[in-house]
Amino acid sequence: MNERNPSDRIAGWALAGALFVHLLLLRDPAAIVLVSYLILAVGAVLRSRQIFAPAWLERSLFLLAVLVVFLTRRGTPPYLLIGELAGIVGAVFLLRPITPSRGLRVVFCILAVLVAAIIRPYPGVGAVFLVLDVVVLMILTQQIHRPPEAAQSFWASLVRSLRVVVPVSIVVILVFWLFPDYSIQTMPAITGFSGSNVLDPGRVAELSQSRRVALVAKFPEAEQVPEASQLYWRGQVLERNEGLRWSRDSGRRGPPQSLETGTPDEDVPIWRYSQEVTSNRGGILPILDRVVTVDASRGGQEIAVLDLGASVLTAVGAGSLRMDVVAAADSASDAPAESFGQGSLGVPEEIGANPELRQIAAALIAPDSSTPEALRAVAAYFKENQFAYTMRPGRIPNVGKFLTTIRRGFCEHYAAAAANLLRLGGVPARIVVGYRGGDWNPWLRTITVRDSDAHAWVEAWDAPSSRWMRFDPTNSVAPDLTTQLENDLDSDTWPWWRLSAAFVSAFFTEIGDRTGEFFAVVGASEMWESLQPVFFVGLLLFLTAWLARRLILRHMQHSRDLAASLLTDLEFQAVRLGRPRLDRETPLAWLRRLQDAASDAEKETLDRFATAYTTGVYRAEGLTPAVANELRDSASRLKKIWKARRRGTVKIAS
């Protein structure tokens, strides 16, 4: 900024760097963001040469930015629109000197960009990043928004920031780790189970970013909870084989049928639980294995559940719903049919004509092999040939390259490769997409399943038992995932802090449920009909009084900040005359020094400003409207006098 206070110049660079980093988090290549980068670059060049844009240019660019964003970005999600607008406005603010008020505006713009990046979301924006970001922004705010005579050291700013950072950190951790994320803005499931009738592994890396809750299953106290190996939430069945890409076969797309299920065998485990589906995407209902009975409701109204074939269930209408489910731990019994995926044996021409793949399948699956033997052979092949599980395998062009060269992928790759090997070996196979696992809470006896739990596995037809056998090839290359899931379900082995976190989550969830039930009962009572007007009138009066008090306090705070703002503006003007305020020189001492070397008219105006400043800042009566007007008037006169002196190339005498 100026020779007197280089920390202001450093604050400008720090704010510009922080805004640049947050715009990168937004991951938006739009022209608006590119213009923000350009303005930041221009501001950096000007700042290095101690040149600042005039006020009229700042205001013009501000209005132009608002108009351009709202006129050219129609259809853009609101959160992204706010982030883009905040980015370009913050860059415009940085073209001018960093005063306390302007610095706070830039910090506010940075926070708006951060909120947009969180909502998008971005995997780098987690609890740790947010806590560190709050620390940095608080230190910046402490350094920017202070009177010139009250300089703060870095460590003093850090200690003061901890008073806000500590509670904010607790809240952030609770939001990220203890409570389900019901945000409708969170990235949806793009692959895996999304109700789209398609399995395309090309974009699965984005799926792991989403923490949105897909369903919550609650098991009564007396009922059995599935083991880790049984936690497969069966969703869509895909039989049309295109190599790595699978989709629902057109032969399945007939009219939905009423749900008809057979009685399970006596030795088959039965699970009874209630399930809330928070986002019924595509109308498909993910449920544990094979349903025996299901009663669904939405908003207190019963909803019909239909069968789309292959035990794929759907509900009438869309939206969240609640279900009471009885499920059996056995698999579907619909036999392979030629009209569905060529009897679940069809493979693409590029796979059927590949001699390496046919050789692998022939070596693994003999013509007289049973289905269990074929599944064990394929599992051993993945386990013994240096295959690896990764969410970032790079580009995988086809099944042949995956099995013979790359040998790195995630669940969709292994499911598609295993199903193709089984079909080449003469074993009917298909892919099932849904969810696996979930977050267990022993206090609530709930399993919370999120988008990031989306999974794909294989079903192979076993003719002797007339059943589809579940086969998860991912277990062969990543057994630690199953072990981790088993540990997550065994709350007896959890550390104390994890049990405490689950208890806190259960506590607040129960409070929320009880509160919701209470208001539902109260809202349905006749007494509420008569009390409702009284309640809302009282609430309106309370809000009016609160708002009036806030406006009064805001006006008082604005008055206190006025003196510091006008003084900073005068200091900037004085620098251009060659008479800056010296280090460790108080405002009044600086004003007295200027009076000693001023003309009569200028001396009188300086005396008026010094008197008003003393009254508003240091005396008990504070900055009354009369004193505020005196400050504004005297500051305006001083700037006119100094501007006239600059035009006449006359400086204040030493």
C-alpha positions as CSV (number, residue, x, y, z in Angstrom):
1,M,0.0,0.0,0.0
2,N,2.3,2.8,1.2
3,E,5.6,3.3,2.9
4,R,4.0,3.6,6.3
5,N,2.2,0.3,6.4
6,P,3.6,-2.4,4.2
7,S,1.4,-5.0,6.0
8,D,-1.6,-3.6,4.0
9,R,0.2,-4.4,0.8
10,I,0.9,-7.9,2.2
11,A,-2.8,-8.3,3.1
12,G,-3.7,-7.5,-0.5
13,W,-1.4,-10.2,-1.9
14,A,-2.7,-12.7,0.8
15,L,-6.3,-12.1,-0.1
16,A,-5.5,-12.4,-3.9
17,G,-3.8,-15.7,-3.3
18,A,-6.6,-17.0,-1.1
19,L,-9.2,-16.0,-3.7
20,F,-7.2,-17.7,-6.5
21,V,-7.0,-21.0,-4.5
22,H,-10.7,-21.0,-3.8
23,L,-11.5,-20.4,-7.4
24,L,-9.4,-23.4,-8.3
25,L,-11.5,-25.5,-5.8
26,L,-14.6,-24.4,-7.7
27,R,-13.3,-26.4,-10.7
28,D,-15.3,-24.3,-13.2
29,P,-13.8,-23.6,-16.6
30,A,-16.4,-21.0,-17.5
31,A,-15.5,-17.7,-19.0
32,I,-16.6,-15.9,-15.9
33,V,-14.0,-17.7,-13.7
34,L,-11.3,-17.1,-16.4
35,V,-12.1,-13.4,-16.3
36,S,-11.7,-13.5,-12.5
37,Y,-8.2,-15.0,-13.0
38,L,-7.4,-12.2,-15.5
39,I,-8.5,-9.5,-13.2
40,L,-6.5,-11.0,-10.4
41,A,-3.4,-11.1,-12.7
42,V,-4.0,-7.4,-13.6
43,G,-4.4,-6.5,-9.9
44,A,-1.1,-8.3,-9.1
45,V,0.8,-6.2,-11.7
46,L,-0.8,-3.0,-10.5
47,R,-0.1,-3.8,-6.9
48,S,3.5,-4.5,-7.5
49,R,3.9,-1.0,-9.0
50,Q,1.8,0.7,-6.3
51,I,-0.9,1.6,-8.8
52,F,-4.6,1.3,-8.0
53,A,-7.7,1.5,-10.1
54,P,-9.9,4.6,-9.5
55,A,-13.2,4.2,-7.6
56,W,-15.4,4.8,-10.7
57,L,-13.7,1.9,-12.5
58,E,-14.3,-0.4,-9.6
59,R,-18.0,0.4,-9.4
60,S,-18.3,0.1,-13.2
61,L,-16.7,-3.4,-13.2
62,F,-18.8,-4.5,-10.3
63,L,-22.1,-3.6,-12.0
64,L,-20.8,-5.1,-15.3
65,A,-19.8,-8.3,-13.6
66,V,-23.3,-8.7,-12.0
67,L,-25.0,-8.1,-15.3
68,V,-22.8,-10.4,-17.3
69,V,-23.2,-13.3,-14.8
70,F,-26.9,-13.1,-14.6
71,L,-27.5,-12.5,-18.3
72,T,-25.0,-15.1,-19.7
73,R,-25.2,-17.9,-17.2
74,R,-28.9,-18.8,-17.3
75,G,-29.5,-22.4,-16.4
76,T,-26.4,-22.6,-14.2
77,P,-27.0,-24.2,-10.8
78,P,-27.6,-21.5,-8.2
79,Y,-24.6,-22.5,-6.0
80,L,-22.2,-22.3,-8.9
81,L,-23.7,-18.9,-10.0
82,I,-23.0,-17.6,-6.5
83,G,-19.5,-18.9,-6.6
84,E,-18.7,-17.4,-10.0
85,L,-20.2,-14.0,-9.0
86,A,-18.3,-13.9,-5.7
87,G,-15.1,-14.8,-7.5
88,I,-15.3,-12.0,-10.0
89,V,-16.5,-9.4,-7.5
90,G,-13.7,-10.3,-5.1
91,A,-11.2,-9.9,-7.9
92,V,-12.6,-6.4,-8.7
93,F,-12.4,-5.3,-5.0
94,L,-8.7,-6.2,-5.1
95,L,-8.0,-3.6,-7.7
96,R,-8.4,-0.9,-5.0
97,P,-6.4,-0.3,-1.8
98,I,-7.2,-2.7,1.0
99,T,-9.1,-0.8,3.6
100,P,-10.7,-2.7,6.5
101,S,-14.1,-2.6,4.9
102,R,-12.9,-3.7,1.5
103,G,-10.8,-6.5,3.0
104,L,-13.9,-7.9,4.7
105,R,-15.8,-7.8,1.5
106,V,-13.1,-9.9,-0.2
107,V,-13.1,-12.4,2.7
108,F,-16.9,-12.6,2.3
109,C,-16.4,-13.3,-1.4
110,I,-13.9,-16.0,-0.6
111,L,-16.3,-17.7,1.8
112,A,-19.1,-17.6,-0.8
113,V,-16.7,-19.4,-3.3
114,L,-15.9,-21.9,-0.6
115,V,-19.5,-22.7,0.0
116,A,-20.0,-23.2,-3.7
117,A,-17.1,-25.6,-3.7
118,I,-18.4,-27.6,-0.8
119,I,-21.9,-27.9,-2.3
120,R,-20.5,-29.1,-5.7
121,P,-18.6,-31.1,-4.0
122,Y,-14.9,-31.6,-4.3
123,P,-13.0,-34.5,-2.6
124,G,-10.2,-32.1,-1.3
125,V,-12.8,-30.0,0.6
126,G,-13.2,-32.0,3.7
127,A,-13.3,-31.4,7.5
128,V,-9.6,-30.8,7.8
129,F,-9.5,-28.4,4.9
130,L,-12.4,-26.4,6.2
131,V,-10.8,-26.1,9.7
132,L,-7.5,-24.9,8.3
133,D,-9.3,-22.5,5.9
134,V,-11.2,-21.0,8.8
135,V,-7.9,-20.5,10.7
136,V,-6.3,-18.7,7.7
137,L,-9.3,-16.5,7.0
138,M,-9.6,-15.6,10.6
139,I,-6.0,-14.5,10.8
140,L,-6.4,-12.5,7.6
141,T,-9.5,-10.8,9.0
142,Q,-7.7,-10.0,12.3
143,Q,-4.8,-8.4,10.3
144,I,-7.1,-6.5,8.0
145,H,-10.0,-5.2,10.2
146,R,-8.1,-3.3,12.9
147,P,-7.3,0.4,13.6
148,P,-3.9,1.4,12.2
149,E,-2.7,2.1,15.8
150,A,-3.6,-1.4,17.0
151,A,-1.3,-3.7,15.0
152,Q,-1.5,-7.4,15.8
153,S,1.3,-9.9,15.6
154,F,0.8,-13.2,13.8
155,W,0.7,-15.1,17.0
156,A,-1.7,-12.7,18.7
157,S,-4.0,-13.0,15.7
158,L,-3.7,-16.8,15.8
159,V,-4.7,-16.9,19.5
160,R,-7.6,-14.6,19.0
161,S,-8.7,-16.7,16.0
162,L,-8.8,-19.9,18.2
163,R,-11.8,-18.6,20.0
164,V,-13.8,-18.9,16.8
165,V,-11.9,-21.8,15.2
166,V,-12.4,-24.3,18.0
167,P,-16.2,-24.2,18.0
168,V,-16.3,-24.0,14.2
169,S,-14.0,-27.1,14.1
170,I,-16.4,-29.0,16.4
171,V,-19.4,-28.1,14.2
172,V,-17.6,-29.0,11.0
173,I,-16.5,-32.4,12.3
174,L,-20.0,-33.2,13.5
175,V,-21.5,-32.2,10.1
176,F,-19.0,-34.3,8.1
177,W,-18.7,-37.4,10.2
178,L,-21.6,-37.8,12.6
179,F,-24.7,-36.9,10.7
180,P,-26.0,-38.1,7.3
181,D,-25.8,-35.6,4.5
182,Y,-29.3,-35.0,3.1
183,S,-28.3,-32.1,0.8
184,I,-30.1,-32.2,-2.5
185,Q,-27.1,-30.4,-4.1
186,T,-24.6,-33.2,-3.4
187,M,-23.4,-35.0,-6.5
188,P,-25.7,-37.9,-7.4
189,A,-24.6,-41.4,-8.1
190,I,-23.4,-41.3,-11.7
191,T,-22.5,-45.0,-11.9
192,G,-23.2,-48.0,-9.8
193,F,-26.8,-48.1,-8.7
194,S,-28.5,-45.0,-9.9
195,G,-31.7,-46.3,-11.5
196,S,-30.4,-45.5,-15.0
197,N,-30.4,-49.1,-16.3
198,V,-26.8,-48.7,-17.3
199,L,-23.4,-49.7,-15.9
200,D,-20.6,-47.5,-17.3
201,P,-17.4,-47.7,-15.3
202,G,-15.8,-44.7,-17.1
203,R,-17.0,-42.2,-14.5
204,V,-17.1,-44.2,-11.3
205,A,-14.3,-42.2,-9.7
206,E,-16.7,-39.3,-9.2
207,L,-19.1,-41.5,-7.3
208,S,-16.8,-41.8,-4.3
209,Q,-17.2,-38.1,-3.7
210,S,-20.9,-38.3,-2.8
211,R,-21.8,-38.8,0.8
212,R,-25.5,-38.4,0.2
213,V,-27.7,-40.9,2.0
214,A,-29.4,-43.4,-0.2
215,L,-31.3,-45.3,2.4
216,V,-31.5,-46.0,6.2
217,A,-32.5,-49.4,7.4
218,K,-33.6,-49.9,11.0
219,F,-33.6,-53.3,12.7
220,P,-35.8,-53.9,15.7
221,E,-34.1,-55.0,19.0
222,A,-35.3,-58.6,18.7
223,E,-34.4,-59.0,15.0
224,Q,-31.2,-60.4,13.5
225,V,-28.8,-58.0,11.7
226,P,-27.2,-59.3,8.5
227,E,-23.5,-60.2,8.6
228,A,-21.0,-58.3,6.5
229,S,-21.1,-61.0,3.8
230,Q,-24.9,-60.6,3.5
231,L,-25.1,-56.8,3.2
232,Y,-25.9,-56.6,-0.5
233,W,-28.7,-54.2,-1.3
234,R,-29.9,-55.5,-4.5
235,G,-31.1,-53.0,-7.1
236,Q,-31.0,-53.2,-10.8
237,V,-30.2,-56.3,-13.0
238,L,-28.3,-55.8,-16.2
239,E,-28.2,-58.5,-18.9
240,R,-27.3,-56.8,-22.1
241,N,-23.5,-57.3,-22.5
242,E,-21.4,-54.7,-24.3
243,G,-18.1,-55.6,-22.7
244,L,-17.4,-53.2,-19.9
245,R,-20.7,-51.5,-20.4
246,W,-23.8,-53.3,-19.4
247,S,-27.5,-52.3,-19.5
248,R,-30.9,-53.6,-18.9
249,D,-32.0,-55.9,-21.7
250,S,-34.8,-54.6,-23.9
251,G,-36.7,-57.9,-23.4
252,R,-37.1,-56.9,-19.7
253,R,-38.8,-53.7,-20.4
254,G,-42.3,-55.0,-20.3
255,P,-45.1,-53.7,-18.0
256,P,-44.4,-54.1,-14.3
257,Q,-46.2,-57.0,-12.6
258,S,-47.7,-57.2,-9.1
259,L,-45.2,-58.4,-6.5
260,E,-45.5,-62.2,-6.0
261,T,-42.9,-64.0,-3.9
262,G,-42.6,-67.6,-2.8
263,T,-42.1,-68.9,0.7
264,P,-38.5,-69.2,1.6
265,D,-37.0,-72.5,2.9
266,E,-37.0,-73.1,6.7
267,D,-33.2,-72.9,7.0
268,V,-33.0,-69.6,5.1
269,P,-32.3,-66.5,7.3
270,I,-35.1,-64.0,7.4
271,W,-34.6,-60.3,8.1
272,R,-37.4,-57.9,9.3
273,Y,-36.6,-54.2,9.2
274,S,-37.9,-50.8,8.3
275,Q,-36.3,-48.9,5.5
276,E,-36.4,-45.2,4.5
277,V,-35.3,-44.5,0.9
278,T,-34.4,-40.8,0.9
279,S,-34.0,-40.5,-2.9
280,N,-36.0,-43.0,-5.0
281,R,-33.9,-42.5,-8.2
282,G,-35.3,-44.2,-11.2
283,G,-38.1,-45.7,-9.1
284,I,-35.9,-48.7,-8.2
285,L,-36.0,-49.9,-4.6
286,P,-32.7,-51.3,-3.2
287,I,-33.6,-54.1,-0.8
288,L,-31.6,-56.9,0.9
289,D,-31.6,-60.0,-1.4
290,R,-35.1,-61.4,-2.1
291,V,-38.2,-59.8,-0.7
292,V,-40.9,-61.9,0.9
293,T,-43.3,-59.0,1.8
294,V,-42.9,-55.2,1.6
295,D,-45.4,-52.5,2.7
296,A,-44.5,-49.1,1.4
297,S,-45.9,-45.7,2.2
298,R,-45.2,-42.1,1.2
299,G,-46.6,-39.2,3.4
300,G,-48.9,-41.6,5.2
301,Q,-50.4,-43.0,2.0
302,E,-49.8,-46.6,1.0
303,I,-47.8,-47.1,-2.2
304,A,-47.9,-50.1,-4.5
305,V,-44.6,-52.0,-5.0
306,L,-44.2,-53.7,-8.4
307,D,-41.8,-56.3,-9.9
308,L,-40.0,-55.3,-13.1
309,G,-38.6,-58.9,-13.5
310,A,-35.5,-60.5,-12.1
311,S,-36.7,-59.5,-8.6
312,V,-36.1,-55.8,-9.5
313,L,-38.6,-53.8,-7.5
314,T,-40.1,-50.3,-8.1
315,A,-42.6,-48.1,-6.4
316,V,-45.4,-46.1,-7.9
317,G,-44.4,-42.5,-8.1
318,A,-41.0,-40.9,-7.2
319,G,-39.6,-39.4,-4.0
320,S,-38.7,-40.6,-0.5
321,L,-40.7,-43.4,1.0
322,R,-40.8,-45.7,4.0
323,M,-41.0,-49.5,3.8
324,D,-41.6,-52.4,6.2
325,V,-39.6,-55.2,4.7
326,V,-39.4,-58.9,5.2
327,A,-36.5,-60.3,3.2
328,A,-35.0,-63.8,2.8
329,A,-31.3,-64.5,2.4
330,D,-31.8,-66.5,-0.9
331,S,-31.5,-65.4,-4.5
332,A,-33.9,-64.9,-7.4
333,S,-35.2,-67.9,-9.2
334,D,-36.1,-66.5,-12.7
335,A,-34.4,-68.9,-15.2
336,P,-32.3,-67.5,-18.1
337,A,-34.3,-66.9,-21.2
338,E,-33.3,-66.4,-24.8
339,S,-35.3,-63.2,-24.9
340,F,-33.2,-61.8,-22.0
341,G,-29.5,-61.4,-23.0
342,Q,-29.4,-64.5,-25.2
343,G,-30.0,-66.7,-22.2
344,S,-27.4,-64.8,-20.2
345,L,-24.7,-66.3,-22.5
346,G,-24.2,-63.6,-25.1
347,V,-20.9,-61.8,-25.5
348,P,-19.8,-58.9,-27.8
349,E,-18.1,-60.0,-31.0
350,E,-14.8,-58.4,-29.9
351,I,-14.8,-60.7,-26.8
352,G,-16.0,-63.8,-28.5
353,A,-13.4,-63.5,-31.2
354,N,-10.5,-62.8,-28.8
355,P,-8.4,-66.0,-28.6
356,E,-6.7,-64.9,-25.4
357,L,-10.0,-64.5,-23.6
358,R,-11.4,-67.8,-24.9
359,Q,-8.2,-69.5,-23.8
360,I,-8.4,-68.0,-20.3
361,A,-12.1,-69.1,-20.0
362,A,-11.3,-72.6,-21.3
363,A,-8.5,-73.0,-18.8
364,L,-10.7,-71.9,-15.9
365,I,-14.0,-73.5,-16.7
366,A,-14.2,-77.1,-17.9
367,P,-17.3,-78.2,-19.9
368,D,-18.5,-80.3,-17.0
369,S,-17.8,-77.8,-14.3
370,S,-20.6,-77.0,-11.9
371,T,-21.5,-73.3,-11.3
372,P,-19.8,-73.2,-7.8
373,E,-16.6,-74.7,-9.3
374,A,-16.6,-72.1,-12.1
375,L,-17.0,-69.3,-9.6
376,R,-14.1,-70.6,-7.5
377,A,-11.9,-70.9,-10.5
378,V,-12.6,-67.3,-11.6
379,A,-12.1,-66.0,-8.1
380,A,-8.7,-67.9,-7.9
381,Y,-7.7,-66.4,-11.3
382,F,-8.2,-62.8,-10.0
383,K,-6.5,-63.6,-6.8
384,E,-3.4,-65.3,-8.2
385,N,-2.6,-63.2,-11.2
386,Q,-1.6,-59.8,-9.6
387,F,-4.9,-58.1,-10.1
388,A,-5.3,-54.9,-8.0
389,Y,-8.3,-52.9,-6.7
390,T,-8.0,-49.1,-7.3
391,M,-10.5,-46.3,-7.8
392,R,-8.1,-44.6,-10.3
393,P,-7.0,-47.2,-12.8
394,G,-6.7,-44.8,-15.8
395,R,-8.3,-45.5,-19.1
396,I,-9.4,-49.1,-19.7
397,P,-10.5,-49.5,-23.3
398,N,-12.0,-53.0,-23.2
399,V,-12.3,-56.3,-21.2
400,G,-9.4,-57.9,-23.1
401,K,-6.9,-55.2,-22.1
402,F,-8.2,-55.3,-18.5
403,L,-7.7,-59.0,-18.1
404,T,-4.4,-59.4,-20.0
405,T,-2.5,-56.1,-19.5
406,I,-3.9,-53.5,-17.1
407,R,-5.3,-55.7,-14.3
408,R,-6.2,-52.7,-12.2
409,G,-9.8,-51.5,-11.6
410,F,-12.7,-51.2,-9.3
411,C,-15.9,-53.2,-8.7
412,E,-17.5,-52.5,-12.1
413,H,-14.5,-53.6,-14.0
414,Y,-14.2,-56.9,-12.1
415,A,-18.0,-57.6,-12.3
416,A,-18.0,-57.0,-16.1
417,A,-14.8,-59.1,-16.6
418,A,-16.0,-62.0,-14.4
419,A,-19.4,-62.1,-16.1
420,N,-17.8,-62.3,-19.6
421,L,-15.4,-65.1,-18.5
422,L,-18.4,-67.1,-17.1
423,R,-20.4,-66.6,-20.3
424,L,-17.4,-67.7,-22.4
425,G,-17.2,-70.8,-20.2
426,G,-20.9,-71.6,-20.8
427,V,-22.2,-70.4,-17.4
428,P,-25.2,-68.0,-17.7
429,A,-24.2,-64.8,-15.9
430,R,-25.5,-61.2,-15.4
431,I,-24.5,-58.1,-13.4
432,V,-26.4,-56.7,-10.4
433,V,-25.9,-53.1,-9.3
434,G,-26.9,-51.8,-5.9
435,Y,-25.1,-51.1,-2.7
436,R,-22.9,-53.0,-0.4
437,G,-22.4,-52.4,3.4
438,G,-23.3,-49.2,5.2
439,D,-22.6,-47.4,8.4
440,W,-23.8,-49.3,11.5
441,N,-25.0,-47.4,14.6
442,P,-25.4,-49.9,17.5
443,W,-27.4,-47.3,19.6
444,L,-30.0,-46.8,16.9
445,R,-29.6,-50.3,15.3
446,T,-29.5,-48.6,11.9
447,I,-27.5,-49.1,8.8
448,T,-27.0,-45.9,6.8
449,V,-26.2,-46.5,3.1
450,R,-24.7,-43.7,1.0
451,D,-24.0,-43.1,-2.7
452,S,-20.4,-44.0,-2.1
453,D,-21.5,-47.5,-1.1
454,A,-22.7,-48.2,-4.6
455,H,-21.4,-51.6,-5.8
456,A,-21.6,-54.1,-8.7
457,W,-21.4,-57.9,-8.5
458,V,-22.3,-60.9,-10.6
459,E,-25.1,-63.5,-10.5
460,A,-24.4,-66.9,-12.1
461,W,-27.2,-69.4,-12.8
462,D,-27.0,-72.7,-11.0
463,A,-29.3,-75.2,-12.8
464,P,-29.4,-77.9,-10.0
465,S,-30.8,-75.5,-7.4
466,S,-32.7,-73.3,-10.0
467,R,-31.2,-70.2,-8.4
468,W,-28.9,-67.4,-9.3
469,M,-25.8,-67.5,-7.1
470,R,-24.2,-64.3,-6.0
471,F,-20.5,-63.9,-6.9
472,D,-18.5,-60.8,-5.9
473,P,-15.1,-60.9,-7.7
474,T,-14.0,-57.8,-5.8
475,N,-13.6,-60.0,-2.7
476,S,-10.8,-61.9,-4.5
477,V,-8.6,-58.8,-5.2
478,A,-9.6,-56.7,-2.2
479,P,-10.4,-59.0,0.8
480,D,-9.4,-56.1,3.1
481,L,-12.7,-54.3,2.1
482,T,-14.7,-57.2,3.4
483,T,-12.6,-57.3,6.6
484,Q,-13.1,-53.6,7.1
485,L,-16.8,-54.0,6.6
486,E,-16.8,-56.8,9.2
487,N,-15.0,-54.6,11.7
488,D,-17.4,-51.7,11.1
489,L,-20.3,-54.0,11.9
490,D,-18.7,-55.3,15.1
491,S,-19.2,-52.4,17.5
492,D,-17.7,-54.4,20.4
493,T,-14.3,-53.9,18.8
494,W,-14.7,-50.2,18.2
495,P,-12.5,-47.6,20.1
496,W,-14.1,-45.5,22.7
497,W,-14.2,-42.4,20.5
498,R,-16.1,-44.1,17.7
499,L,-18.7,-45.5,20.2
500,S,-19.0,-42.0,21.6
501,A,-19.5,-40.5,18.1
502,A,-22.2,-43.1,17.4
503,F,-23.9,-42.3,20.7
504,V,-23.9,-38.6,20.0
505,S,-25.3,-39.2,16.6
506,A,-28.0,-41.4,18.0
507,F,-28.8,-38.9,20.8
508,F,-29.4,-36.0,18.4
509,T,-31.3,-38.3,15.9
510,E,-33.6,-39.4,18.7
511,I,-34.2,-35.8,19.8
512,G,-35.0,-34.9,16.2
513,D,-37.4,-37.8,15.8
514,R,-39.2,-37.1,19.1
515,T,-39.4,-33.4,18.3
516,G,-40.9,-34.2,14.9
517,E,-43.4,-36.5,16.5
518,F,-44.4,-33.9,19.1
519,F,-45.0,-31.2,16.5
520,A,-46.9,-33.6,14.3
521,V,-49.3,-34.4,17.3
522,V,-49.6,-30.7,18.2
523,G,-50.2,-29.7,14.6
524,A,-53.1,-32.2,14.3
525,S,-54.8,-31.1,17.6
526,E,-57.8,-28.7,17.8
527,M,-56.0,-26.5,20.4
528,W,-53.4,-25.6,17.8
529,E,-56.1,-24.2,15.5
530,S,-56.9,-21.5,18.2
531,L,-53.4,-21.0,19.4
532,Q,-51.9,-20.7,15.9
533,P,-52.8,-17.0,15.3
534,V,-51.5,-16.0,18.8
535,F,-48.3,-17.9,18.3
536,F,-47.6,-16.3,14.9
537,V,-48.4,-12.8,16.1
538,G,-46.1,-13.2,19.1
539,L,-43.4,-14.6,16.8
540,L,-43.8,-11.6,14.5
541,L,-43.5,-9.1,17.3
542,F,-40.4,-10.9,18.6
543,L,-38.7,-10.9,15.2
544,T,-39.6,-7.2,14.7
545,A,-38.0,-6.3,18.1
546,W,-35.0,-8.4,17.4
547,L,-34.5,-6.9,13.9
548,A,-34.9,-3.3,15.3
549,R,-32.3,-4.0,17.9
550,R,-29.9,-5.4,15.3
551,L,-30.4,-2.4,13.1
552,I,-29.6,0.0,16.0
553,L,-26.5,-2.0,17.0
554,R,-25.4,-2.1,13.3
555,H,-25.9,1.7,13.1
556,M,-23.8,2.2,16.2
557,Q,-21.1,-0.1,14.9
558,H,-21.1,1.7,11.6
559,S,-20.6,5.0,13.4
560,R,-17.6,3.6,15.3
561,D,-16.1,2.3,12.1
562,L,-16.7,5.6,10.3
563,A,-13.8,7.5,12.1
564,A,-11.3,4.7,11.3
565,S,-12.4,4.6,7.6
566,L,-12.2,8.3,7.1
567,L,-8.8,8.4,8.8
568,T,-7.5,5.6,6.5
569,D,-8.8,7.5,3.4
570,L,-7.0,10.7,4.5
571,E,-3.8,8.7,5.2
572,F,-3.9,7.4,1.6
573,Q,-4.4,11.0,0.2
574,A,-1.5,12.3,2.4
575,V,0.9,9.7,1.0
576,R,0.4,11.2,-2.4
577,L,1.4,14.6,-1.0
578,G,4.6,13.1,0.5
579,R,3.5,13.4,4.1
580,P,2.6,9.9,5.3
581,R,1.9,8.9,8.8
582,L,5.1,7.6,10.4
583,D,5.6,4.3,12.1
584,R,4.3,4.2,15.7
585,E,2.8,7.7,15.2
586,T,-0.7,8.0,16.7
587,P,-3.5,9.5,14.6
588,L,-3.7,12.7,16.7
589,A,0.1,13.2,16.7
590,W,0.1,12.8,12.9
591,L,-2.8,15.4,12.6
592,R,-0.9,17.8,14.9
593,R,2.2,17.5,12.8
594,L,0.2,18.3,9.7
595,Q,-1.3,21.4,11.4
596,D,2.1,22.8,12.3
597,A,3.0,22.9,8.6
598,A,-0.4,23.9,7.2
599,S,-1.9,27.2,6.0
600,D,-4.6,28.9,8.0
601,A,-7.6,27.4,6.2
602,E,-6.0,23.9,6.1
603,K,-5.0,24.2,9.8
604,E,-8.6,25.0,10.7
605,T,-10.0,22.0,8.8
606,L,-7.4,19.7,10.3
607,D,-8.3,21.0,13.8
608,R,-12.0,20.3,13.1
609,F,-11.3,16.8,12.0
610,A,-8.9,16.1,15.0
611,T,-11.5,17.4,17.4
612,A,-14.3,15.3,15.9
613,Y,-12.1,12.2,15.8
614,T,-11.1,12.6,19.5
615,T,-14.8,13.0,20.4
616,G,-16.0,10.0,18.4
617,V,-13.2,7.6,19.3
618,Y,-11.9,8.5,22.7
619,R,-14.7,10.3,24.6
620,A,-17.8,8.8,26.4
621,E,-20.4,10.3,24.2
622,G,-19.1,8.5,21.2
623,L,-19.8,9.2,17.5
624,T,-23.1,11.1,17.6
625,P,-24.8,12.1,14.3
626,A,-23.5,15.6,14.7
627,V,-19.9,14.4,15.3
628,A,-20.2,12.0,12.3
629,N,-21.4,14.9,10.1
630,E,-18.5,17.0,11.3
631,L,-16.0,14.2,10.5
632,R,-17.4,13.7,7.0
633,D,-17.5,17.4,6.2
634,S,-13.9,18.2,7.5
635,A,-12.5,15.1,5.7
636,S,-14.2,16.1,2.4
637,R,-12.8,19.7,2.7
638,L,-9.3,18.3,3.4
639,K,-9.4,16.1,0.4
640,K,-10.4,19.0,-1.8
641,I,-7.6,21.2,-0.4
642,W,-5.0,18.5,-1.0
643,K,-6.4,17.7,-4.5
644,A,-6.0,21.4,-5.4
645,R,-2.4,21.4,-4.1
646,R,-1.6,18.3,-6.1
647,R,-2.9,19.9,-9.3
648,G,-0.8,23.0,-8.5
649,T,2.2,20.8,-7.8
650,V,2.4,22.5,-4.3
651,K,3.2,20.2,-1.4
652,I,2.7,20.8,2.3
653,A,5.7,22.5,3.8
654,S,8.0,20.5,5.9
